[in-house]
Amino acid sequence: MKPRRWILPVLVVAILVATLLAYRHPAVMIQLSEQIWACFG
């Protein structure tokens, strides 16, 4: 079965778009940082 070469680039672009959209909402980044900080606190 031939591997599909387009799967990896599509996944990378989707992750980058999701990250950029998350940065447009500062509350999301604050919540994420608080959750990460809670793991170490």
C-alpha positions as CSV (number, residue, x, y, z in Angstrom):
1,M,0.0,0.0,0.0
2,K,1.4,3.3,-1.0
3,P,1.9,5.8,1.8
4,R,0.0,9.1,1.4
5,R,2.5,11.9,1.3
6,W,0.0,14.6,2.0
7,I,-1.1,13.5,5.5
8,L,2.0,14.8,7.4
9,P,2.0,18.3,5.8
10,V,-1.8,18.6,6.3
11,L,-1.4,17.7,10.0
12,V,1.5,20.2,10.4
13,V,-0.5,23.0,8.8
14,A,-3.6,22.2,11.0
15,I,-1.5,22.3,14.2
16,L,0.0,25.6,13.1
17,V,-3.4,27.1,12.3
18,A,-4.8,25.9,15.6
19,T,-1.8,27.4,17.5
20,L,-2.2,30.8,15.7
21,L,-5.9,30.8,16.4
22,A,-5.2,30.1,20.1
23,Y,-2.8,33.0,20.3
24,R,-5.6,35.3,19.1
25,H,-7.5,34.6,22.4
26,P,-5.2,35.5,25.3
27,A,-7.6,33.8,27.8
28,V,-6.8,30.5,26.2
29,M,-3.1,30.9,26.6
30,I,-3.5,32.1,30.2
31,Q,-5.6,29.1,31.0
32,L,-3.2,26.7,29.3
33,S,-0.2,28.2,31.2
34,E,-2.1,27.9,34.5
35,Q,-2.9,24.3,33.8
36,I,0.8,23.5,33.0
37,W,1.9,25.4,36.1
38,A,-0.5,23.4,38.2
39,C,1.2,20.2,37.2
40,F,4.5,21.4,38.8
41,G,3.0,23.3,41.8
